[in-house]
Amino acid sequence: MPEIHDHLDSGLSVLFIGFNPSLRSGETGHHYANPRNRFWRILEDSGLTPRRYGPEEDGELLKLGYGFTNIVARPTRGIDDIGREEYREGREILRGKLANCLPQVACYVGKGVYTEFTGRKRAAWGFQKESAVDGVIDFVAPSSSGLVRMPLREIVDIYTELRLFLEEEG
């Protein structure tokens, strides 16, 4: 299955970073395409987007200053299908993407995404005290997967923190 293309640009407000694309995303060629994934609803409900976008519009979010990438580009059924070598290589590639694009905020969509990338054992929700890449602010948000047991309202509240920060910086 082909890799999903990143949506990157310099000067992004936020670069959303996931583990890797789902098989559904691999089939469609778009980020967060699994119908059980709540990513697009979370963006709308938190006020990060003015309306509910769909996966097929992922490239349109560049106009809002939002980009998309993953630690591993290969679509899989789940993160258990990703090998240690893929993660090692993916971390190096992601570090280069962040250094080249220098988004204002790197939003890790899931604590596991952040800890896998940084090697840190723990992370709190929201803004992190230290940045993994100089010049980029790290923000850890809950995964948007439908498998996450956290109430949607709590997830949206954490993403709302990101929106409020962007409005203040705006």
Residue pairs with C-beta under 8 A, 6 or more apart in sequence:
1 23
1 26
1 27
1 74
1 75
2 26
2 29
3 21
3 73
3 74
3 75
4 21
4 25
4 26
4 29
4 30
4 31
4 70
4 73
4 75
5 29
6 67
6 68
6 69
6 70
6 73
6 97
7 31
7 58
7 59
7 61
7 62
7 66
7 67
7 68
7 69
8 15
8 67
8 69
8 97
8 101
9 62
9 67
9 101
10 100
10 101
10 102
11 65
11 101
11 102
11 103
12 62
12 65
12 66
12 67
12 101
12 103
12 104
13 64
13 65
13 66
13 103
13 104
13 105
13 166
14 48
14 65
14 66
14 67
14 103
14 104
14 105
14 106
14 107
14 139
14 162
14 166
15 66
15 67
15 68
15 69
15 97
15 98
15 101
15 103
15 105
15 106
15 107
16 31
16 66
16 67
16 68
16 69
16 107
16 109
17 69
17 70
17 71
17 94
17 106
17 107
17 108
17 109
17 113
17 117
18 31
18 32
18 68
18 69
18 70
18 71
18 109
18 110
18 113
19 70
19 71
19 72
19 79
19 82
19 110
19 112
19 113
19 116
20 70
20 71
20 72
20 73
20 74
20 75
20 76
20 79
20 82
21 31
21 33
21 70
21 73
21 74
21 75
21 76
22 33
22 34
22 37
22 75
22 76
22 77
23 75
23 76
23 77
24 33
24 34
24 35
25 31
25 32
25 33
25 34
25 55
25 75
26 75
27 33
28 55
28 56
30 55
30 56
30 58
31 39
31 55
31 58
31 68
32 39
32 40
32 55
32 58
32 144
33 55
34 145
34 146
36 145
36 146
36 147
37 144
37 145
37 146
38 144
38 145
38 146
38 152
38 155
39 109
39 144
40 49
40 52
40 53
40 54
40 55
41 52
41 152
42 144
42 152
42 155
42 156
42 159
43 49
43 52
43 53
43 159
44 50
44 51
44 52
44 53
45 152
45 156
45 159
46 156
46 157
46 159
46 160
46 162
46 163
47 160
47 163
48 66
48 159
48 162
48 163
48 166
49 61
49 64
53 60
53 61
58 68
61 67
61 68
67 101
67 103
69 94
69 97
70 90
70 94
71 87
71 90
71 91
71 94
71 113
71 116
71 117
72 82
72 86
72 87
72 90
73 90
74 82
74 86
76 82
79 112
87 116
91 116
91 117
94 117
95 132
95 133
98 106
98 132
98 133
98 136
99 133
102 135
102 136
103 136
104 136
104 137
104 166
104 169
105 136
105 137
105 138
105 139
105 162
105 165
105 166
106 132
106 133
106 136
106 137
106 138
106 139
107 139
107 140
107 141
107 162
108 114
108 117
108 123
108 138
108 139
108 140
108 141
109 141
109 142
109 143
109 144
110 140
110 141
110 142
110 143
110 145
111 123
111 125
111 140
111 142
111 143
112 143
113 143
114 120
114 123
114 128
114 138
114 140
115 121
115 122
115 123
117 132
118 132
118 138
123 140
124 140
125 140
125 141
125 142
125 158
126 139
126 140
126 141
126 158
126 161
127 137
127 138
127 139
127 161
127 165
128 137
128 138
128 139
128 140
130 138
131 137
131 138
132 138
139 161
139 162
139 165
141 155
141 158
141 159
141 162
142 148
142 150
142 154
142 155
142 158
144 155
148 155
